[in-house]
Amino acid sequence: MSTVLTSPGRGAALPGRTFLAVDAGNSKTVALVVDGDGAVHGRGRGGCGDIYGAASVEDALAAVFSSVDTAMADAGVVPSDLAAAAFCIAGVDFPEDAVFWEGHIRERLPELGPCSVKNDAFASLRLLDGTGVAIAITVGTGPAVAARAADGREECSGMFVFDHLGGSGLGHAGLHAVARSWMGIGPDTSLTAAYCELYEVADGWELRHAFSRRFGARPASDLWRASRVVLAEADAGDAVALDIVREQAQAFVRYAGWCATRVGAPLASGELPVLLNGSVATSEHGAMRDALAAELGRVAPATRVVVSSTSPLCGVVLDALACGGVDVGPDLLARVRDDHPKSFLLT
């Protein structure tokens, strides 16, 4: 992130109020300490922060709080310096999940000011105009869909996603398509050559074996990087890849419609704008965002659709500032930008 103001430098004592922003997902957890203008003074990074997705609850807690500790140490602050915080965490799916995290946050940061704890699907909502009144479809390693109405009602997809979506879903669907093609029970696809090259195997049999054998199999997470292959082949016109992407887009829009209805603003009404975000939706390969825009245009033609290239973490920063009473208006939105080492936000 950058700001027009000069910051005292990371590791220096901050003269004003500081804020903590944490975005915890299944592929990584990232934490920032910022000042009231959104300028970054400390960063921290860890592993999976989802209590449902991590190897254990303890591992999820360690990922989140080690990231927080690193960010505070990097900024040279202590918990009592934090005016407010926002945590957007994958797996905050039910009320008791929020209570769980709130308890641990207050235990570890007892002097912390106001604090917001929400599902990571809410992270992108403020990126559109600062109000947070919108629908967000975030297509990253996994799916995240959320809606917030002007009256404050909120809903997110959470545990009510029954499709394998996001980059992980694309990678798995591509593997299945290659295996079916090799078996002769599915159509030919350019994904075969692309997957075989990516994973250095000879054919669909070897590809399936590499990921499903009992001993020495590649981890399922290794399929995440194949999402770019599916998008690239879809961009190139491969019918199988296009179908995979379109099916995902249709599912995402169905979940967005459900969230919108739950907050009293049906998708087709056009009352809430839709923000598209996440590494898959904003990839250099446009297949997913094109498919999402096309599906939204079909089912909700009155809806304004905006693509954001700003990371959801910036939205969490805005949540933290708003939680601390900072006016999240156009000026602040214009200053808050991604400005991190290349590896910091990589999955």
N, C-alpha and C positions, 0 to 999 in steps of 0.2 A: 504494500500500500504506500501511497505517497500523499503528501500534504503540502500546501503552499507555505506552511509555517515551518520554521526551523526547530527541530527537536533537539533536546540536550544530548542525544546519543544513547545507544543501547548500553546498558550496564551502569549508566549514571543515575543518580537519585533524581526522581521526577518531582518538580516543584508543585504540580497541580494534581488533580484527581486522575487516577488510572483505572482502567477497566479490563476485565478478563473475558475473552471470547473463546469458546471451545466447540469444535465441530468433530464429533466422534462417529465414525462409521465402521463398516466391517473390514475395509481394506487398510484404514489408518485412522489415527486421531491426531488433530492439530490444535494447538492452543496459541493464542496471542495475548500479550499485554499491550494495550494501546493507551494513548492519552485522549483528551476530550475532543481532539480533532481527527481521531482515527489513525494517527501516526503510530507505526509499530515500534515498540521498544524492546520486546522480547518475544521469542518464538520457542515452541516445544513441539515435539512430534513423538507419537507412540503407535502401538498396534491397534488391534480391534477393540473398540470400546463398547460393543453391543453385548449386553448380558445374555442375550439369546444366541449370539453368533460366536462369541469367544470360547476358548477351550474350557473356561470356568468363569464364574462370577468374579472371582478374585483376579483373574487375568484381565477382565474388562476394567475393574477398578484400578488396577495397576497401570493400564494403558492410559486411562484418563488422567489420573493424578500425577503420574510421572511426567506427562506432557505439561500439566499445569506447573509443577515444581520447576521444570526446566525453563519454561517461559518466564516465570517470576524471577528465577536466578539470573536469566539472561538480561532482564530489565533492571535488576537490582532493587526489587521491591519485596515487601513482605505482605501477608494477607491483610493487615490493617491498612495498607495503602490502597486497597481495591475499593473503589466507590460502588461498583456494581459489577455483575457478571451475567453472561448468558451461556447456557449449555444447550446445544442441540445434539442429541445423542440417539443414534439408531437403537431401537429396542425399547424406547420409552413409548410403549404401545398401549398400556393400560394404566389407570390411575395409580395403582400400587407401584408401578415402575417409577413414576415421577416421585412418589413418596420415598422410595428406596434411595434414589439419587439425591434428593434434597437432604435426607438424613445424613448421608455420607459427606456431602458438600459442607454442611454446617458443622459436622464433626471435625473435618480437616481444615476448614477455613472459618473458624468461629467468629472472626471479626469482619467477615465479608458483609458488604452492604446488600441492597436489594439484588435478588438473583432470580433469573428465569430458567426453567428447565423444561425443554420440549423435545419432541421427536425431531430427528434431523430433517424430516421433510419440510419443516417450517423455516429452515435456514435461509432459503432464497427469497422469501416473500417480500422483504423490504427492498430488494434490489430494483424493483420496478419504479416506484416513486417515493419510497421511504415510509409510506403509511402501513405497509404490510397487509393491505386489503387487496387480495388477489388470489389466484390459483397458481400453484407452482408444480410443474412437472419436471422433476429432476431425474435425469437418466445418467447414472454413474455406473459403478460396478454393480449396484443393485438399484431397485426402484424406490422413489420417494415422491409421494403426491400429497399435497396439502392445500386447504382452502381456508381463508379467513374472510368473513363478511364485515361490513361497516359497523355492525352492532356488536362485534367482538366474538361472535360464534366461530368456532374452529373445528376442523376435522382433518384427519390425515389417514392415509391408507393403512399404515401400521401392519398389524397382523391380518388384515383383511385383503391381502394380495395372494391370489391363488395361481398365479402364473410365474414362470421363471423368467424374470425381466432384467433389463439392464445389460451391462457388458458381460456379466457371468452367463446370463441366459442366451445372449447372442453366441458366445463361444460354444456352449453346449449344443445349441440347436445346429450350429454349423458342423460340429463333429457328427451329430446324428445324421445329418444330410449326406455327409461324405460316406459314412458307413452304409447307409441304405443304397446309395448309388453303387458302391462296390458290390453289394449283395445282389444288385439287379432288381431291387424292389422300389427304387426311387429314381428320379430323373438324373441325367447327367448334369454336372454342375462344375463351374470353374473353381468352386471352393476346394475341390479335391486337390488340384495342383497347388493351390495356395496353402492349404493346411499341411500337405506333405512337405512342402518347402519349409514352412515355419517350424515344424516339429521334426524335420529330418527323418521322415519315414517314407516307405516305398508306396504304400497304398492304404486303402481304408481299413483293411484287416490290421495292419501294423499300428495304425492310428488308434483304433479302438483298443487294441491290446495295450498300448502305451499308457492309456488312462484308466483301464478297468481291471488289469491283472491283479492278482492277490499280492504278489511280491514285487516290490520295486516300481510300482506304478507312479506316474507323474501325479503331483497333487492337483486336485480339481481347480485350485486357484490359478494353475498355469494356463487354464483355458480363458482366463479373463483377457489376456493379451490378444486372443484371436478375434475379439470383438472388432478390432480395426480391420481385420481381414474380411469379415462379413460385410462391414460397411463399404469397404473399397470395392468388393465384388458387386455389391448392390449398385454402387455408383457406376460401375462399368456395364451394368445391364443384365447381370446374371439373374435369371428368373427365380431360382431357388433362394438366393440371397435376398432378393427383393421381397419375396413372400415372407421370409423370416422377419425382416425389418417391419413390413407392413402389419403383420400379426401382432408384433410388440406394440406398435403405435396404436393400433385399435384397442389393445388391452389398457394401455396407459390412459387413453381418453375415456374409456369406460370407468376407470377408477377416479379420474378427475371429475367425471359427471356425478359419481356417487358422493364424493366429498362436497361438491358444490350444492347438491340437493340437501345434504345433511346440514349445511349452514344457511339454508333458506334462499339460495341464489342459484337456481338451476342453470346449468352450463349454457343451454340454448338461449337463455334470456339475454346473454351478453352483458349482464350486470357486473361480472367480475372479469378483469383481463387475465390472460394466461401467460405466465412466464415459463419459458423453456430453458433448462439449465442442466448442468452436469457434463462430465467429460465426453460421454457418448453423444449427447444431443448437440454439443458444440465442437465436435471433432472436425478435423480438416476434411473429413468425408461427410458430405451433407445428407446422406440417405435417411438417417433417423429424424433429423429436424424437418426434412422435406415431407416425410411420411406423417409426422405428427401434425404439421401445418395442414396437410391435405385432409387428414381425418377430422381435425378440428373445424376446418372449413366446410366439411360435409355435414357434420352433426350440429355445429354451432356457428353458422356463418356470421352472426352478429357479434361474435366475440373477437376482441382485439388480442392478437398473439404477438408476443415480444420474445426475441431470443437474447439471452444474456450471456456474454462471454466472461462475466465476472464470477469468481468462485463463490460457492455458497458460504465459505468462511467470511467473506465480506459482509454477507447478510447477518451472520452471527455477531460480527462487530457492531453493526447498526443496532441489533437487538440489545446488546450490552449497553451501548450509549443511551438508547431510549429508556432502558430499565433504570439508568442512573439520572434520568431527567434531562438529558441533552436533546435539543430539538433536531430531529432527523429530517432536515429539509433539503431543498435542492442544492444549496451551497455545500453541505456536508456530503451529499451523494456525489457531487462532482469531484470532491477531493479524495474520497475513499476508493482506492483502486488496489488491484493485486500488484505487489512489488516484493516478491520473495525469491530466494535462491531457487533455481530451476528444480532441484530435487525435493523441495519442501512439500509441494502439493501433488507430487507424482504418486500414483497408486502402485 
